[in-house]
Amino acid sequence: MKRRQAVLVVGAGFAGAIVAERLAAAGHDVVVFEERTHLAGNAFDERDAHGVLVHRYGPHIFHTGSAAVVDYLSRFTAWRPYVHRVLARLPDGRLAPLPINRTTLGMVTGQALEDDQAAAVLLERLREPHPGRRTSEEVVLDSVGRQLYELFFRGYTRKQWGRDPADLDPSVTSRIPTRTSTDDRYFSDAHQAMPADGFTPLFERLLHHPRIRVELGRRFNPATDRNGWSHLVYTGPIDLFFGHRLGRLPYRSLRFEHQHLPDTAWFQPVGVVNEPAPDVPFTRTTEFKHLTGQIHSGTSIVREYPQDDGEPYYPVPAFEAKALHARYAALAEAETGVSFVGRLAQYRYLNMDQAAAAALALARTLT
């Protein structure tokens, strides 16, 4: 890559910030355009008006099996150990562990399951075999059967994606394991932790480099801003980059309802409680003190309301969307001097560690 001009990186989330840092460390001048008025993308956190550290765009839990990603990010943050646990509200109001485990199975069926073998036998009896697993619905039915599908997955998925699980790619539900043990961790990755000072300070350190200039509140215009750089790294929606010339890709957005509860030590027993019932308009409630370990006399929560309109958060994993994205990916492949990386640019559901790994891999090819 030529060095006569600066590299432009569009977006200051995980993908953009890491590429910018790696290129600057290799001797390139880097300019970062960030549309929002803050760093860290959707991982942005800050203290609310009551002094509680909150994630403005919903909970972000760092977990990974990649030692390389941990080693890299540890240059910019210390870690606070945190094991994420999620409960789902049953129709009778009880809270059951997710992912489904032996405890969940016993609560739902009323059976005393004394060991993993007993849980495995029950699951085998409940499941509806779908060897092809062609849709998200078939993945769940093949794993846990109709009763658990209706209780935990169908309503939640419809709210989250605005589509029935039968209309979604298998990837939506295949990421969620089913356990016969009593392991109630949401993730099973070797490394599970939160940045000790929060995500925003991590990004401030990532981008604190004499060769990096960050322009906040700067919207990238593909028609006028793409030229004049030695290279362009784009992390925004891929269809927007091409002016939606092939049609609009579907994205799912969120509305966040933040609330502070004074003189309330704890609102719920774990960081996140899911609401799979279709008549509850929000999908989940997060209580941030569980995530951060902060001590405070009150507590702050957020509820998430998925919607079609608004800022894009999740590429919709529908079959027709994958076909349209393949056409945009072909356009991206034909571009010279432009790299596409990140959840929106790659039109893939990427966890934070996956976005970090993709950014590190891209940076290696550019330096």
C-alpha positions, 0 to 999 in steps of 0.5 A, a space after each residue: 500500500 502506498 504511503 504518499 497519502 493518508 488511509 481513510 477508515 470509515 467508522 470508529 467501532 471495533 473493526 475500524 479502530 483496530 485497522 486504524 491502530 495497526 496501520 498507524 503502528 506500521 507507519 501509515 497516516 490514518 484519518 478516521 471518519 466517524 458519523 456519531 459524535 463518540 468513539 466505540 460504535 455500538 460498544 460505546 459506554 458512559 456514565 448516565 445522569 445518575 453516575 451508573 456506567 451504561 452501554 448506550 446501545 445495549 449490552 456488549 459482553 466480551 468473550 472469545 476463544 482467540 488468544 491472539 485477540 485477547 493479547 492484542 486488546 490487552 495492550 489497551 485495557 485491563 480486564 474485569 472477569 465476568 461470566 455472563 448469565 441469561 434467564 428467560 421468563 416463562 409464561 408463569 413468571 419463573 425465570 429459566 436459564 438460557 441456553 437451555 440446560 438440565 435445569 431449564 428442562 426440569 423446570 419446563 417438564 416438571 421432571 427430576 433429571 438427576 444427571 446429564 444422561 437423563 437430560 439427554 434421554 429427555 431431549 431425544 424424546 422431545 426433539 423433532 429430527 430435521 437432518 437438513 437443518 435448512 432454517 432456524 426453525 428446523 435447527 431448534 426443532 431438531 435440537 429441542 423439539 416443539 415445546 421448547 421451540 414455542 416457549 423460548 425461540 419462536 416469539 423472541 425470534 419474531 420480535 428480534 428479526 421481524 420474521 418467523 424462524 422458518 424464514 431465517 438462515 440456520 445461523 440465527 439459532 445454531 449459535 445457541 447451544 443446548 446443554 444436558 449439564 447444569 452449566 448456566 453460562 451463556 458463553 463457553 469461551 475460554 476468555 470472558 471478561 469486561 474492559 476494566 474501565 469500560 469500552 470507551 476508554 479502550 477505544 480512546 487508547 486504541 486511537 490515541 496515536 500521533 498518526 491517527 486523526 479522528 473526525 467525529 460527527 463526520 458522515 462519509 459520502 461515497 460519491 465525494 469522499 472516496 478519492 484522494 486516499 492511499 486506501 479506503 477501509 469501509 465498515 458501514 453498510 455495504 449497500 449504502 457504499 454502492 448507493 443501493 444500486 442493486 436494492 436495499 439490504 434489510 437491517 434490523 434496528 433497535 429502540 432503547 428505553 433506559 431507566 434508572 431506579 433510585 434506591 434499588 440495589 438490584 432489579 433482576 438476578 442476572 445481567 440479562 433477562 429475555 422476554 420470549 413471550 410474543 405479547 411482551 413488546 421488548 426482547 430483553 432487559 439488561 441491568 448494567 451493574 451485573 456487567 460492570 461490578 459497579 457499586 451504586 445505591 441505585 441501578 440502571 436498566 435498558 429494555 430493547 425494542 427491535 424495529 425495522 426503521 432506524 440505525 442499522 444494527 443487525 444484518 437480517 439473515 434471510 435467504 433473499 438477503 443473502 442472495 442480494 448481498 452476494 451481488 454486492 460482495 461481487 461489486 466489492 471484490 471488483 473495487 480497487 483500493 477499498 477494503 470492506 470489514 465489519 458486521 455491516 460491511 460484510 453483512 454478517 453477524 459478527 461478535 466483537 472478537 470476530 470483528 476484531 479478528 477480521 480487522 487484524 487479518 485485514 491490517 496484516 494484508 495492508 501493512 
